[in-house]
Amino acid sequence: MRKIFCFISIALLLILGFQACNPDNFLDTNVPSIDQSSFFSSDKTALTALVGAYDPMGWMEYIQYLDWVIGDVVSDDAAKGGGGDGDQQTIYDMEHFKTNAENPSLAIVWRQLYIGINRANRVIEGVTDNENITPDGQKRIIAEAKFIRGYYNFCLIKVFGAFPIVDHILLVTEYSKPRNTLEECWTAIENDFKDAMEGLPNKKDMPAAEIGRATWGAAAAFLTKAYIFQEKWKEAEPLARQIVESGDYELEKNYGDLFTIATDNGIESVFDVQQKDFNMTAWGDENEGSQVEIYQRSRDDRNGGWGFDQPTQDLYDEFEPGDIRRKWTIISDGDTLWKGTDDEEIIYTKWDPVHNDNKPMTGYNKRKGTLPLSQRPGMIDAAGLNVRVIRFADVLLWQSEAAFHNGNDWETPLNKVRARVGLGPSPFRSDPLKAIYHERRVELALESHRYWDLVRTGRGNLMEGYTDNKRYFPIPQVEINLNPNLEQNPY
């Protein structure tokens, strides 16, 4: 199902240059095959280099795979699903906290994130004080490259904890860097997003052709998230409020419209990873377009998916009576989607000896991101649905959580999220943290947040098999073999 990339060490990838890419919207730019100096000969050529730095965001192994594997399946929100325990064995091992340093997905993600970091560093160094690039061009491109580097570093720290900080093109003598401290890594992440905020425009000021590029709000939101992960409540609350009051974002009127191609980069999107359907005619480059849709669609042959990321009964029961978010999040057996249209389809989620070659693990499937037949890629293609990384509801709930810890009004932002789906004040308002945690779970369900919400709030015990030493996943053994200065996590 997935392309297995060759392992490569940090030392080798740090000398890689840019590769061709074809992302969506402003990213739909072919990176020309030119020498390094030519990339930074003008604002236009520097932008093509920036496209190369964005490109790994959409690659298969992290945002399309490991993020939901950890965020959903390793948590209590979903079971692996698929074709049984042996189908995607690496997911099964992670789900049961039995993975190890030989996990190929972890190795590929480590490699790909450092490729992205290296590309961002090349842009920063190539543009800084470059007289061939206008001052405004330098400011914008460097800010964007720092946002991109901050993003990749954030992905690293979520999965692996402390990592070797690479903030420049390394000399050969620097290839065997040890891991920095966790505090140093968080400081580097914060500084990149702070610097990015200084040079990026607001979303509402972006021309249509540039929608999808990093914005002030995206950088501010990632900085807020960094504060939330570190329990820096005093810093998180005013920044979240500043994003809310910026006028750049609002909640989509209808919750059911959130995970559709029509709302890619929409009013609620603070940052989407861009994807594009290239109408492949053969099983091709998994780095362009999203495989998530086919991974998570019902495995029944009448629906034609692979059946991974199956919602649990525990998640199903978390929704309050009358909360419409459940039907837009979870598909039950026999549900009819897109009623009254040419795409009308019955979804089958239970075992059928004729139509399903494996007994489903939960009896449910994920609805978020399931596309109608007319927009659905085939088995040899990839979907054009963006990945919602941060949306406005997430920011409101961060504001609520930080406000509670600061002794301030936590209910107003939380109630705004609930009001969108016709709900009044939380039934758990007498226990504010329970109310906030509940709201995060049902609002953001199956969006790859749950695992990290549990561990950062000290609730890892809700996941069977979890212990605190398994908060971070193993550093890939291939990297330790090549760099003995890397210290392994105590997984």
Secondary structure, 3 states (H helix, E strand, C coil): CCCCCCCCCHHHHCCCCCCCCCCCHHHCCCCCCCCHHHHCCCHHHHHHHHHHHHHHHHCCCHHHHHHHHHHHHCCCCEEEECCCCCCCHHHHHHHCCCCCCCCHHHHHHHHHHHHHHHHHHHHHHHHCCCCCCCHHHHHHHHHHHHHHHHHHHHHHHHHHCCCCCCCCCCCHHHCCCCCCCHHHHHHHHHHHHHHHHHHCCCHHHCCHHHCCCCCHHHHHHHHHHHHHHCCCHHHHHHHHHHHHCCCCCCCCCCHHHCCCHHHCCCCCEEEEECCCCCCCCCCCCCCCCECHHHHHCCCCCCCCCCCEEEECHHHHHHCCCCCCHHHHHEEECCCEECCCCCCCEECCCCCCCCCCCCCCCCCEEECCCCCCHHHCCCCCCCECCCEEEEEHHHHHHHHHHHHHHCCCCCHHHHHHHHHHCCCCCCCCCCCHHHHHHHHHHHHCCCCCCHHHHHHHCCCHHHCCCCCHHHCCCCCCHHHHHHCCCCCCCCC
